[in-house]
Amino acid sequence: MNEQIADKPGVIAFPPALYGVTLAIGVGLSFFFPVRFLPLSISLPLAALVLIAAGWFSTSAFRTMTRAQTAIDPEKPATAIVSDGAFRFSRNPLYLSLMLLYIGISLLLNAVWAFALLLPLLAVVQLGVIQREEIYLERKFGDEYLRYKTQVRRWL
């Protein structure tokens, strides 16, 4: 039982919840304190491009992890290092897709306050999620993960 408890990265929170709650706060602030920072003629096409990229990264990552039969949920043990699909471009394509989704929705809603919260959110994700996962993967997979780390960037 202790081995099973230790076989997870111990992230501080479920990553989609971190992004969702922060986005909700940013959108709420933008509703109560509106500040338009881009004209719709720019924000809408940009939002579309960013949301398409988010969809590609998330779909590719989910498919690749499912094929590798490894856990998508960070509360469950990883069973393999995944290095194909979106993982060829980013060690964290699911978090990258969440960030792109966040940015796309922020652009779509012209929510400047959501953008103001993005950097603090990314700091929390980096320290409370990604670093913990990397320590866990290094401990669990050793040289295999270290080689992968040297070949693929953390974000993009």
C-alpha atoms as one frame of an Amber mdcrd trajectory, in Angstrom:
protein
   0.000   0.000   0.000   2.808   2.481   0.837   4.457   1.810  -2.537   1.179
   2.618  -4.297   0.813   5.882  -2.356   4.384   6.919  -3.233   3.919   6.049
  -6.926   2.466   9.399  -7.925   3.936  12.881  -8.300   1.978  14.575  -5.508
   0.839  17.596  -7.499  -0.779  20.366  -5.458  -4.097  20.303  -7.332  -5.795
  18.817 -10.373  -4.305  20.959 -13.201  -7.567  21.576 -15.135  -9.070  22.878
 -11.890  -6.173  25.330 -11.449  -6.706  26.701 -14.940 -10.509  26.685 -14.670
 -10.711  28.488 -11.340  -8.139  31.093 -12.378  -9.908  31.682 -15.684 -13.256
  32.046 -13.912 -11.760  34.655 -11.573 -10.202  36.532 -14.502 -13.396  36.458
 -16.551 -15.409  37.524 -13.497 -13.096  40.463 -12.876 -13.352  41.409 -16.559
 -17.139  41.328 -16.305 -17.194  43.630 -13.279 -14.232  45.786 -14.361 -14.268
  45.666 -18.169 -11.162  46.734 -20.038 -11.052  46.189 -23.806  -7.500  45.544
 -24.875  -7.915  44.250 -28.439 -10.420  44.972 -31.179 -12.634  41.989 -32.058
 -11.154  41.939 -35.565  -7.868  40.862 -33.960  -8.974  38.962 -30.847 -11.454
  36.626 -32.580  -9.127  35.272 -35.308  -6.309  34.990 -32.760  -8.627  33.128
 -30.385  -9.604  30.717 -33.165  -5.965  29.920 -33.988  -5.024  29.442 -30.341
  -8.062  27.243 -29.661  -7.280  25.068 -32.695  -3.717  24.621 -31.406  -5.069
  23.749 -27.940  -7.351  21.139 -29.484  -4.532  19.572 -31.471  -2.163  19.350
 -28.496  -4.789  17.890 -26.165  -6.145  15.389 -28.686  -2.676  14.211 -29.658
  -1.552  13.916 -26.039  -4.666  12.003 -24.946  -4.405   9.583 -27.877  -0.695
   9.030 -27.379  -1.006   8.421 -23.635  -3.963   6.097 -24.169  -1.994   4.091
 -26.755   0.941   3.864 -24.326  -1.479   2.707 -21.602  -0.178   5.226 -19.108
  -2.203   7.374 -16.739  -3.442  10.765 -17.841  -4.532  11.682 -14.308  -1.488
  12.914 -12.320  -2.886  11.216  -9.215  -2.297   7.808 -10.809   1.047   6.089
 -11.447   2.791   6.633 -14.763   3.674   3.388 -16.514   5.717   4.692 -19.454
   7.614   7.661 -20.813   5.631   8.907 -23.789   7.748  10.598 -26.447   5.715
  10.574 -29.653   2.725  12.570 -30.854   2.585  15.969 -29.178   5.239  14.739
 -26.729   7.809  15.180 -29.537   7.348  18.954 -29.200   6.565  19.423 -25.508
   7.128  17.393 -22.348   3.825  18.831 -21.105   1.426  19.008 -24.052  -1.642
  18.662 -21.830  -0.589  21.645 -19.712   0.359  23.499 -22.881  -3.116  22.774
 -24.264  -4.707  24.024 -21.027  -2.660  27.222 -21.269  -3.664  27.688 -24.919
  -7.313  27.023 -24.068  -7.066  29.609 -21.271  -5.502  32.151 -23.655  -8.030
  31.386 -26.395 -11.005  31.878 -24.094  -9.410  35.042 -22.683  -9.017  36.399
 -26.220 -12.524  35.350 -27.183 -13.979  37.187 -24.182 -11.437  40.033 -24.352
 -10.760  39.340 -20.661  -7.698  41.398 -19.809  -7.865  40.372 -16.141  -7.550
  36.717 -17.127  -4.309  37.639 -18.883  -3.134  39.447 -15.758  -3.605  36.197
 -13.799  -1.871  33.997 -16.385   1.717  34.490 -15.190   0.916  33.765 -11.522
  -1.057  30.719 -12.682   1.871  29.465 -14.755   4.192  29.916 -11.772   1.861
  27.775  -9.636   1.627  25.121 -12.369   5.410  25.123 -12.805   6.205  24.835
  -9.088   3.243  22.838  -7.833   2.646  20.496 -10.742   5.387  20.251 -13.378
   8.421  20.254 -11.046   6.789  17.623  -8.844   5.996  15.480 -11.876   9.541
  15.810 -13.197  11.036  14.751  -9.869   8.648  11.786  -9.797   9.459  10.757
 -13.381  13.217  11.046 -12.780  12.879   8.896  -9.670  10.694   6.322 -11.418
  12.275   6.111 -14.879  15.821   7.390 -14.266  18.030   7.686 -17.335  15.168
   7.087 -19.767  13.399  10.224 -18.548  16.648  12.214 -18.271  17.412  11.432
 -21.948  13.912  12.511 -22.942  14.338  15.751 -20.949  17.461  16.633 -22.918
  15.665  16.086 -26.243  12.335  17.857 -25.674  11.578  21.249 -24.155   9.303
  21.607 -21.160   6.683  23.782 -22.856   7.530  24.245 -26.541
